[in-house]
């Protein structure tokens, strides 16, 4: 089967099976994807590689600063980006693969305080969250009485939490746990629940790469059926 090419835009090309497809990602977003010694690795990097292998696609990672991730689809550096949360707003601009992982937003507080029961428990409190990702919009819609402060990134959010400038930090469940343990071991309470769930997937510009998504979805279906997906998730959960 040959994927149809849609010239003239490079980002619009649907790749032939066996060729290389470039996937852009944020440079440091552990445990999902991170750059170590010049190599992209992480839970979802492994999931994507396994799915691409099953689909007969050669995956090449393109790590870039967060602000440049979406831009790579327009300037030709990449044909797809990951991991990307599927939201109603993004569905207007992007097409998505089947989900790579179900994740979500969680509330982090200073240890030994207990995790708040939910967003309503933080009414009138200062909650920080990074400008990347969909959590700010979710909080504004679900809990408008929260004093929401948008920060530069995850590190900035955790810094403000530890310094006492914020009562809680709203972060991705897995990413927040990994960074809190690395930057402030023992000083942040690890949450056990999420206040909002999100699906992470591979994104492409709308209407430009339908065939690529077909191949990737087929690969994802195989690794979920044969246990590879679960093995990868279990191993990273234990690290």
N, C-alpha and C positions, 0 to 999 in steps of 0.2 A: 504494500500500500504506500502510495506517495502522497505526502502532504502538499497541498496547493500553495504556491507562492503568490503573494500579493504585492507586486512592485508598485511604486518605486521605493517606498520607505523601508529602511533596513529593519526597523522595529516591527514592521507589519509582516515580515516574512514568516511563514509557517515552515518549520524545519522538516527536512526529509529525515526519516528514521535512520539513525547512524551518524548524523551530523552533530555538531556541538551547539548547545543552547546555553546562553549566558544568563545566569540568575544573580541579580544584584541583591545585596542585603546590607543592613546596618552593620558597621564594623564590630561593635561590641554590644551584644544583646544576649548574654548568657542566661540560662543554659541552652537557649534555642539555637543560637549561632554566635560564634566568636572567632576572632583571628588570633591564632597562637603560632608564633614562629613563621609567619607568612602564610599559614594554612587556615582555611575556613573549616571550623569543626563545631559540633554541638548536636543536640538532640534532633532538631529539625533539619539540620544539614545532612545528618545521616538518613533521616526518613526520605528526604528529597533524592539523595543519591541512590538509595535502594529502589525507589519508585522509578527513577530515570533509567537505571540499569535494566529493570524489568521491561521498560518501554523501548529499550534499544536506543536511548538518547545519551549522548555524552554531555554531562553537566559541567559547566565551568562557573565558578563563583566569582563575583565581582563585589568585593567589600568596599563600601563608601561611607562617608559621614551620613548621619540620619537625614539631614536636610537635602541630600542629593539622591536619595533612593528612588523616588518617583521620577526625578529628572532623567535618570538613566534610560527610561523607556522612550524618551523623546530625542535624546542626543545620540542614540545608537550604541551606548555602552552595554546595554542588556536587552534581552527580549522579554524577561519576566522578573518579578521581584517577590521576595518572601522574607520572613513570614509576615503576612498582612491580615489584619482582623477584618472580617466581612461585616460591613455596616450598611444600613440603607443608603447613606450618603455616598459611600464608595461604589455601591452597585450601579450608580448612575454613570460612573466613569471607568469602571474596571469590570472585567470578567474574571471569575475565580475558578480554581481547581476545586475538587472535592477537598474537604477539610483535612489538614495535616494533623490537627490536634484541637481538642476543646480545652480552652483555658479561661481566664477571667480576671476580674479585678478583685483585689483583697485589701483589707485595711491593716496597716502596720502601726504599732504604737511602741513606746519605750517600755522595755522590760523593767519590772516584772508585771506591768499592767496587763490586764486581760484584753483580748481583742474585742472591740465593740460588737454588739449583737447585730448591728446593721447601720446603714447610713442615718436612719432616723435618730439613733443614739448620739450622733455628733451634731445635732442642730445647734447653731450658734458657735460651734467650735471651728478652729482653723484647720483645714485639711489641705495638704499640698499634693499636687500630682504633676507629672511632667507634661510638657506641651505635646510630646509625641503620643500617638495612640488615641483611642476613643473614650477614655475614662472621664475626661473633663466634661464632655457633653452629657454622658450618662449621669454624672453626679448633678449637674445643673438641672437636668430634667426631673430626676427622681427626688432630689433633696435640695431645693432652692434656698433653704434656710441655713445651709452650711456656708461658712466663710471660706470659699474656695480660692486657693492661691496657685497660679500656674508657675511651674518652675522650669529651669533650663533642661534638666534631665533627671534620671533616677538618682544619681549621686547627689545632686543639689537637693532633691526631695528628702533623702535620708539625712543629709547634713542638717537641714532645718529641723527635722524631727528630733535628732539627737541633741541639738543645741537648745531645744525648748521653744523654738519659734513656731512650731506647729504641734497640734494635738494628735494628729494622725497623718499618715501618708497613704494615698491610694495608689497602688502599684499593681502591675501584673503579678499574679500569684506565684509563678515559678521564678520569674526574673527578680522580683523583689526579694524573695527568700534567698536566692543565690548571692545577690549583691549585699544584702544586709549581713549575711554570715561572713562575707569576705571583708567588708569595710568596718563593721561594728559587731564582731562576734560576742554573743551573749548579751547585747544591749538592746536588741529589738525582739519583740514577741512575734514568733512565727505564727501566722494565722492558719486556721484549720478549714475555713470556709471562704467562699467567694461571694461578693455582693452582686456580681453580674458576670454572666458567662459570655464567652466570645469564641468564635470559630476562627482559627488561623489557617490560612491557605496560601497558595501561589497566585499572584495577581498579574494580569496583562491588561494592556489598554483595550477598552471595549471594542469588540468587533474586529480585532486585528489578528488574533491567534487562536481561533476556535480549534483548529486541528491539533495544535500543540497541547491544548488542554485535554483533548480526547486521549492522546497518547499518555499524558501524565496521569489522568484519572484511571486509565487501564492499569498502569503500573502500581498506583496506590491500591487499587482493588486487589491485586495479586499479593502485595506484601501484608495487607490486612488479613487476607484469607489464609496465608500460609504461616502466620505467626511472627513474621519478621518485624512488623510494626510494633507489636506488643513487646518483643524482646528488646528492641531499642529503647522503648519508653521505660521498661523495667530497669534496665541497666543504668540509665541516666537518673532515675529516681533514687537509686541506691548510692549515687556518688555524692 
